[in-house]
């Protein structure tokens, strides 16, 4: 019998280089967003979305979750939802969403 993992075709080196390039571009965009004044009202949600996208790419490709069962994917997705909820709650409580002050 062959293991379940042997049936799935894992990504090649080219795919990992492309994912790394995408992660680099998204990271550069995250840094750029901080300096663009016009995006000030939506900077926190924008950074949360970009961070979630990077999290998904890292989990799917570099942790090889793309080739595992859906239970593991849901475990990581659930953790991401909880983490985003905590970040939003803490930034709301501390007033970080109030861009122009009280």
DSSP file (Angstrom, degrees, kcal/mol; ACC not computed):
  #  RESIDUE AA STRUCTURE BP1 BP2  ACC     N-H-->O    O-->H-N    N-H-->O    O-->H-N    TCO  KAPPA ALPHA  PHI   PSI    X-CA   Y-CA   Z-CA
    1    1 A X              0   0    0      0, 0.0     2,-0.4     0, 0.0     0, 0.0   0.000 360.0 360.0 360.0 142.7    0.0    0.0    0.0
    2    2 A X        -     0   0    0      1,-0.1     5,-0.1     2,-0.0     0, 0.0  -0.792 360.0-106.7 -99.8 145.4    1.2    3.5   -0.7
    3    3 A X    >>  -     0   0    0     -2,-0.4     3,-0.9     1,-0.1     4,-0.6  -0.238  27.8-113.3 -64.8 159.0    0.7    6.3    1.8
    4    4 A X  H >> S+     0   0    0      1,-0.2     3,-1.0     2,-0.2     4,-0.8   0.862 115.3  59.6 -60.5 -36.5   -1.9    9.0    1.1
    5    5 A X  H 34 S+     0   0    0      1,-0.2    -1,-0.2     2,-0.2     3,-0.2   0.759  94.1  64.5 -67.2 -24.4    0.8   11.6    0.6
    6    6 A X  H <4 S+     0   0    0     -3,-0.9    -1,-0.2     1,-0.2    -2,-0.2   0.779  97.0  56.5 -71.4 -24.3    2.4    9.7   -2.2
    7    7 A X  H << S+     0   0    0     -3,-1.0     2,-0.3    -4,-0.6    -1,-0.2   0.826  91.6  81.6 -76.6 -31.8   -0.7   10.2   -4.4
    8    8 A X  S  < S-     0   0    0     -4,-0.8     2,-0.8    -3,-0.2    59,-0.1  -0.540  79.6-131.0 -78.5 137.5   -0.7   13.9   -4.2
    9    9 A X        -     0   0    0     -2,-0.3     2,-0.1     3,-0.0     3,-0.1  -0.791  23.7-146.0 -88.7 114.3    1.6   15.8   -6.5
   10   10 A X        -     0   0    0     -2,-0.8    -5,-0.0     1,-0.1    -1,-0.0  -0.429  26.8 -93.2 -77.8 155.6    3.5   18.4   -4.5
   11   11 A X        -     0   0    0     -2,-0.1    -1,-0.1    50,-0.1     2,-0.1  -0.272  40.1-124.0 -67.5 153.1    4.5   21.7   -6.0
   12   12 A X     >  -     0   0    0     -3,-0.1     4,-1.5     1,-0.1     3,-0.3  -0.237  33.1 -89.8 -88.7-178.2    7.8   22.1   -7.6
   13   13 A X  H  > S+     0   0    0      1,-0.2     4,-2.2     2,-0.2     5,-0.2   0.868 123.9  59.9 -61.9 -38.0   10.6   24.6   -6.9
   14   14 A X  H  > S+     0   0    0      1,-0.2     4,-2.2     2,-0.2    -1,-0.2   0.887 103.0  51.6 -58.8 -40.4    9.1   27.1   -9.4
   15   15 A X  H  > S+     0   0    0     -3,-0.3     4,-2.5     1,-0.2    -1,-0.2   0.909 109.5  49.3 -63.6 -42.3    5.8   27.2   -7.5
   16   16 A X  H  X S+     0   0    0     -4,-1.5     4,-2.3     1,-0.2    -1,-0.2   0.857 109.8  51.2 -67.5 -34.4    7.7   27.9   -4.2
   17   17 A X  H  X S+     0   0    0     -4,-2.2     4,-2.2     2,-0.2    -1,-0.2   0.905 110.8  49.0 -67.4 -40.7    9.7   30.7   -5.9
   18   18 A X  H  X S+     0   0    0     -4,-2.2     4,-2.4     2,-0.2    -2,-0.2   0.914 111.6  48.6 -63.8 -43.0    6.4   32.3   -7.2
   19   19 A X  H  X S+     0   0    0     -4,-2.5     4,-2.6     1,-0.2    -2,-0.2   0.909 111.0  50.6 -63.7 -41.6    4.8   32.1   -3.8
   20   20 A X  H  X S+     0   0    0     -4,-2.3     4,-2.0     2,-0.2    -1,-0.2   0.887 110.1  50.5 -63.1 -38.2    7.9   33.7   -2.2
   21   21 A X  H  X S+     0   0    0     -4,-2.2     4,-2.3     2,-0.2    -2,-0.2   0.907 110.4  49.1 -65.8 -41.5    7.8   36.4   -4.8
   22   22 A X  H  X S+     0   0    0     -4,-2.4     4,-2.6     1,-0.2     5,-0.2   0.917 110.4  50.9 -63.1 -43.0    4.1   37.0   -4.1
   23   23 A X  H  X S+     0   0    0     -4,-2.6     4,-2.1     1,-0.2    -1,-0.2   0.881 109.7  50.9 -62.0 -37.9    4.8   37.2   -0.3
   24   24 A X  H  X S+     0   0    0     -4,-2.0     4,-2.3     2,-0.2    -2,-0.2   0.915 111.1  47.6 -65.3 -43.2    7.6   39.7   -1.0
   25   25 A X  H  X S+     0   0    0     -4,-2.3     4,-2.3     2,-0.2    -2,-0.2   0.919 112.0  49.1 -65.0 -43.5    5.3   41.9   -3.0
   26   26 A X  H  X S+     0   0    0     -4,-2.6     4,-2.2     1,-0.2    -1,-0.2   0.893 110.7  51.1 -64.7 -38.7    2.5   41.8   -0.4
   27   27 A X  H  X S+     0   0    0     -4,-2.1     4,-2.0     2,-0.2    -1,-0.2   0.912 109.7  49.8 -63.8 -42.1    5.0   42.6    2.3
   28   28 A X  H  X S+     0   0    0     -4,-2.3     4,-2.4     1,-0.2    -2,-0.2   0.890 110.2  51.1 -62.7 -39.2    6.2   45.6    0.3
   29   29 A X  H  X S+     0   0    0     -4,-2.3     4,-2.4     2,-0.2    -2,-0.2   0.883 106.8  54.4 -65.2 -37.9    2.6   46.7   -0.2
   30   30 A X  H  X S+     0   0    0     -4,-2.2     4,-1.0     1,-0.2    -2,-0.2   0.918 111.1  44.9 -61.1 -43.1    2.0   46.4    3.6
   31   31 A X  H  X S+     0   0    0     -4,-2.0     4,-0.7     1,-0.2     3,-0.4   0.903 113.1  51.0 -67.1 -40.4    5.0   48.7    4.2
   32   32 A X  H >X S+     0   0    0     -4,-2.4     3,-0.9     1,-0.2     4,-0.8   0.862 101.7  61.5 -65.2 -36.4    3.8   51.1    1.5
   33   33 A X  H >< S+     0   0    0     -4,-2.4     3,-0.7     1,-0.3    -1,-0.2   0.848  96.9  59.8 -59.8 -34.7    0.3   51.3    2.9
   34   34 A X  H 3< S+     0   0    0     -4,-1.0    -1,-0.3    -3,-0.4    -2,-0.2   0.847 108.1  44.4 -62.8 -33.4    1.7   52.8    6.1
   35   35 A X  H << S+     0   0    0     -3,-0.9     2,-0.8    -4,-0.7    -1,-0.2   0.527  89.3  93.6 -92.7  -7.2    3.1   55.8    4.3
   36   36 A X    X<  -     0   0    0     -4,-0.8     3,-1.2    -3,-0.7     4,-0.1  -0.784  57.6-164.5 -91.5 109.2    0.1   56.6    2.0
   37   37 A X  G >  S+     0   0    0     -2,-0.8     3,-1.7     1,-0.3     4,-0.2   0.812  83.1  65.0 -63.6 -32.6   -1.9   59.2    3.8
   38   38 A X  G 3  S+     0   0    0      1,-0.3     3,-0.4     2,-0.1    -1,-0.3   0.760  99.9  53.4 -64.3 -23.6   -5.0   58.7    1.7
   39   39 A X  G X  S+     0   0    0     -3,-1.2     3,-1.2    -6,-0.2     4,-0.4   0.369  75.9 108.3 -91.3   5.1   -5.4   55.2    3.0
   40   40 A X  G X  S+     0   0    0     -3,-1.7     3,-1.1     1,-0.3     4,-0.3   0.862  73.5  53.9 -53.6 -43.9   -5.3   56.3    6.7
   41   41 A X  G 3  S+     0   0    0     -3,-0.4    -1,-0.3     1,-0.2     3,-0.1   0.792 120.9  31.2 -65.0 -24.4   -9.0   55.6    7.4
   42   42 A X  G <> S+     0   0    0     -3,-1.2     4,-2.2     1,-0.1    -1,-0.2   0.173  84.5 111.0-117.2  18.9   -8.8   52.0    6.1
   43   43 A X  H <> S+     0   0    0     -3,-1.1     4,-2.4    -4,-0.4     5,-0.2   0.895  77.3  49.6 -65.0 -40.6   -5.2   51.1    7.1
   44   44 A X  H  > S+     0   0    0     -4,-0.3     4,-2.2     2,-0.2    -1,-0.2   0.960 114.3  42.3 -67.3 -51.0   -6.1   48.6    9.8
   45   45 A X  H  > S+     0   0    0      1,-0.2     4,-2.2     2,-0.2    -1,-0.2   0.896 114.8  53.0 -61.0 -36.8   -8.6   46.5    7.8
   46   46 A X  H  X S+     0   0    0     -4,-2.2     4,-2.3     1,-0.2    -2,-0.2   0.924 110.2  46.3 -63.8 -44.5   -6.3   46.7    4.8
   47   47 A X  H  X S+     0   0    0     -4,-2.4     4,-2.4    -5,-0.2    -1,-0.2   0.867 110.6  54.0 -65.7 -35.9   -3.4   45.4    6.8
   48   48 A X  H  X S+     0   0    0     -4,-2.2     4,-2.2     2,-0.2    -2,-0.2   0.914 109.7  47.2 -63.9 -41.9   -5.5   42.6    8.3
   49   49 A X  H  X S+     0   0    0     -4,-2.2     4,-2.1     2,-0.2    -2,-0.2   0.928 113.7  46.9 -66.0 -44.8   -6.6   41.4    4.9
   50   50 A X  H  X S+     0   0    0     -4,-2.3     4,-2.2     1,-0.2    -2,-0.2   0.889 112.7  49.8 -66.2 -37.5   -3.1   41.4    3.5
   51   51 A X  H  X S+     0   0    0     -4,-2.4     4,-2.6     2,-0.2    -1,-0.2   0.894 109.7  51.2 -66.7 -38.9   -1.8   39.6    6.6
   52   52 A X  H  X S+     0   0    0     -4,-2.2     4,-2.4     2,-0.2    -2,-0.2   0.885 109.2  51.2 -64.9 -37.8   -4.5   37.0    6.3
   53   53 A X  H  X S+     0   0    0     -4,-2.1     4,-2.3     2,-0.2    -2,-0.2   0.920 111.3  47.1 -65.1 -43.1   -3.6   36.4    2.6
   54   54 A X  H  X S+     0   0    0     -4,-2.2     4,-2.5     2,-0.2     5,-0.2   0.912 110.8  52.6 -64.0 -41.5    0.1   36.0    3.6
   55   55 A X  H  X S+     0   0    0     -4,-2.6     4,-2.6     1,-0.2     5,-0.2   0.926 109.4  49.6 -57.9 -45.6   -0.9   33.6    6.4
   56   56 A X  H  X S+     0   0    0     -4,-2.4     4,-2.8     1,-0.2     5,-0.2   0.915 111.1  48.6 -62.8 -43.8   -3.0   31.5    3.9
   57   57 A X  H  X>S+     0   0    0     -4,-2.3     4,-2.4     2,-0.2     5,-0.7   0.922 113.3  46.8 -63.2 -43.9   -0.1   31.3    1.4
   58   58 A X  I  X>S+     0   0    0     -4,-2.5     5,-1.3     1,-0.2     4,-0.8   0.930 116.0  45.0 -64.5 -44.4    2.4   30.3    4.0
   59   59 A X  I  <5S+     0   0    0     -4,-2.6     6,-1.7    -5,-0.2     4,-0.3   0.922 116.3  45.6 -66.2 -43.8    0.1   27.7    5.5
   60   60 A X  I  <5S+     0   0    0     -4,-2.8     6,-1.9    -5,-0.2     7,-0.3   0.911 128.9  18.8 -68.6 -42.4   -1.0   26.3    2.2
   61   61 A X  I ><5S+     0   0    0     -4,-2.4     3,-0.5    -5,-0.2    -3,-0.2   0.919 128.0  38.5 -98.8 -52.0    2.4   26.0    0.5
   62   62 A X  I 3<<S+     0   0    0     -4,-0.8    -3,-0.2    -5,-0.7    -4,-0.1   0.761 124.2  41.0 -79.2 -22.7    5.2   26.1    3.0
   63   63 A X  T 3 <S-     0   0    0     -5,-1.3    -1,-0.2    -4,-0.3    -4,-0.1   0.377 106.4-130.2 -99.0   2.9    3.4   24.0    5.6
   64   64 A X    X   +     0   0    0     -3,-0.5     3,-1.1    -6,-0.3    -4,-0.2   0.735  61.3 140.9  58.8  27.9    2.1   21.7    2.8
   65   65 A X  G >   +     0   0    0     -6,-1.7     3,-1.2     1,-0.2    -5,-0.2   0.689  57.6  75.0 -72.4 -16.8   -1.5   22.0    4.1
   66   66 A X  G 3  S+     0   0    0     -6,-1.9    -1,-0.2     1,-0.3    -5,-0.1   0.783 100.7  42.7 -63.0 -25.2   -2.7   22.1    0.6
   67   67 A X  G <  S+     0   0    0     -3,-1.1    -1,-0.3    -7,-0.3    -2,-0.2   0.317 104.1  81.0-105.0   6.5   -2.0   18.4    0.3
   68   68 A X  S <  S-     0   0    0     -3,-1.2    -3,-0.0     1,-0.2    -4,-0.0  -0.373  91.6 -68.3-102.9-176.3   -3.4   17.4    3.7
   69   69 A X    >>  -     0   0    0     -2,-0.1     4,-1.1     1,-0.1     3,-0.6  -0.296  42.3-114.9 -72.3 159.4   -6.9   16.7    5.0
   70   70 A X  H 3> S+     0   0    0      1,-0.2     4,-2.6     2,-0.2     5,-0.2   0.732 109.6  71.2 -67.1 -23.1   -9.5   19.5    5.3
   71   71 A X  H 3> S+     0   0    0      1,-0.2     4,-1.9     2,-0.2    -1,-0.2   0.920  99.3  46.4 -61.4 -43.7   -9.6   19.1    9.1
   72   72 A X  H <> S+     0   0    0     -3,-0.6     4,-2.0     2,-0.2    -1,-0.2   0.886 111.0  52.6 -66.4 -38.0   -6.1   20.5    9.4
   73   73 A X  H  X S+     0   0    0     -4,-1.1     4,-2.5     1,-0.2    -2,-0.2   0.919 109.8  48.3 -62.7 -43.0   -7.0   23.4    7.1
   74   74 A X  H  X S+     0   0    0     -4,-2.6     4,-2.7     2,-0.2     5,-0.2   0.847 106.8  57.4 -66.3 -33.5  -10.0   24.2    9.2
   75   75 A X  H  X S+     0   0    0     -4,-1.9     4,-1.7    -5,-0.2    -1,-0.2   0.932 112.3  40.1 -62.1 -45.7   -7.9   24.1   12.3
   76   76 A X  H  X S+     0   0    0     -4,-2.0     4,-2.1     2,-0.2    -2,-0.2   0.882 115.1  51.9 -71.6 -38.2   -5.6   26.8   11.0
   77   77 A X  H  X S+     0   0    0     -4,-2.5     4,-2.2     2,-0.2    -2,-0.2   0.901 109.6  50.1 -65.5 -40.3   -8.4   28.8    9.5
   78   78 A X  H  X S+     0   0    0     -4,-2.7     4,-2.2     1,-0.2    -1,-0.2   0.897 109.6  50.8 -63.4 -40.6  -10.3   28.8   12.8
   79   79 A X  H  X S+     0   0    0     -4,-1.7     4,-2.4    -5,-0.2    -1,-0.2   0.885 109.0  51.9 -64.1 -38.2   -7.2   29.9   14.6
   80   80 A X  H  X S+     0   0    0     -4,-2.1     4,-2.6     2,-0.2    -2,-0.2   0.911 108.5  50.4 -64.4 -42.3   -6.8   32.8   12.1
   81   81 A X  H  X S+     0   0    0     -4,-2.2     4,-2.2     2,-0.2    -2,-0.2   0.912 111.9  47.7 -62.8 -42.8  -10.4   33.9   12.7
   82   82 A X  H  X S+     0   0    0     -4,-2.2     4,-2.2     2,-0.2    -2,-0.2   0.916 111.9  50.2 -64.0 -43.1   -9.8   33.9   16.4
   83   83 A X  H  X S+     0   0    0     -4,-2.4     4,-2.4     1,-0.2    -2,-0.2   0.910 110.9  48.4 -63.3 -42.8   -6.6   35.8   16.1
   84   84 A X  H  X S+     0   0    0     -4,-2.6     4,-2.7     1,-0.2     5,-0.2   0.900 110.3  52.8 -64.5 -39.6   -8.2   38.5   13.8
   85   85 A X  H  X S+     0   0    0     -4,-2.2     4,-2.3    -5,-0.2    -2,-0.2   0.901 109.8  47.9 -61.1 -41.4  -11.0   38.8   16.3
   86   86 A X  H  X S+     0   0    0     -4,-2.2     4,-2.7     2,-0.2     5,-0.2   0.915 112.3  49.1 -66.1 -42.8   -8.6   39.4   19.2
   87   87 A X  H  X S+     0   0    0     -4,-2.4     4,-2.6     2,-0.2     5,-0.2   0.930 112.9  46.9 -63.0 -45.4   -6.7   42.0   17.2
   88   88 A X  H  X S+     0   0    0     -4,-2.7     4,-1.9     1,-0.2    -1,-0.2   0.913 113.5  49.1 -63.7 -42.1   -9.8   43.8   16.2
   89   89 A X  H  X S+     0   0    0     -4,-2.3     4,-2.5    -5,-0.2    -2,-0.2   0.927 113.5  45.8 -63.4 -45.1  -11.1   43.7   19.8
   90   90 A X  H  X S+     0   0    0     -4,-2.7     4,-2.2     1,-0.2     6,-0.2   0.900 113.3  48.2 -67.6 -40.4   -7.9   45.0   21.2
   91   91 A X  H  X>S+     0   0    0     -4,-2.6     5,-2.1    -5,-0.2     6,-0.9   0.842 113.1  49.5 -70.0 -30.1   -7.4   47.8   18.7
   92   92 A X  H ><5S+     0   0    0     -4,-1.9     3,-0.6    -5,-0.2    -2,-0.2   0.917 111.5  48.3 -70.6 -43.3  -11.0   48.8   19.2
   93   93 A X  H 3<5S+     0   0    0     -4,-2.5    -2,-0.2     1,-0.2    -1,-0.2   0.869 114.6  44.9 -65.1 -36.9  -10.6   48.9   23.0
   94   94 A X  H 3<5S-     0   0    0     -4,-2.2    -1,-0.2    -5,-0.2    -2,-0.2   0.533 113.2-116.8 -86.4  -5.0   -7.4   50.9   22.8
   95   95 A X  T X<5 +     0   0    0     -3,-0.6     3,-1.2    -4,-0.5    -3,-0.2   0.671  69.5 138.8  81.9  17.2   -8.8   53.3   20.3
   96   96 A X  T 3 < +     0   0    0     -5,-2.1    -4,-0.2     1,-0.3   -52,-0.1   0.740  68.2  61.1 -68.4 -20.9   -6.4   52.4   17.5
   97   97 A X  T 3  S+     0   0    0     -6,-0.9     2,-1.6     1,-0.1    -1,-0.3   0.692  81.7  90.2 -76.1 -17.4   -9.2   52.6   15.0
   98   98 A X    X   +     0   0    0     -3,-1.2     3,-0.9     1,-0.2    -1,-0.1  -0.627  56.8 176.9 -81.2  91.8   -9.7   56.2   15.9
   99   99 A X  T 3  S+     0   0    0     -2,-1.6    -1,-0.2     1,-0.3     3,-0.1   0.874  75.8  39.4 -67.2 -40.2   -7.4   57.6   13.3
  100  100 A X  T 3  S-     0   0    0      1,-0.3    -1,-0.3    -3,-0.2    -2,-0.1   0.242 114.9-110.5 -98.4  13.2   -8.0   61.3   14.0
  101  101 A X    <         0   0    0     -3,-0.9    -1,-0.3    -6,-0.2    -2,-0.1  -0.168 360.0 360.0  86.1 177.2   -8.2   61.0   17.8
  102  102 A X              0   0    0     -3,-0.1    -1,-0.2    -4,-0.1    -3,-0.0   0.440 360.0 360.0 -89.2 360.0  -11.1   61.4   20.1
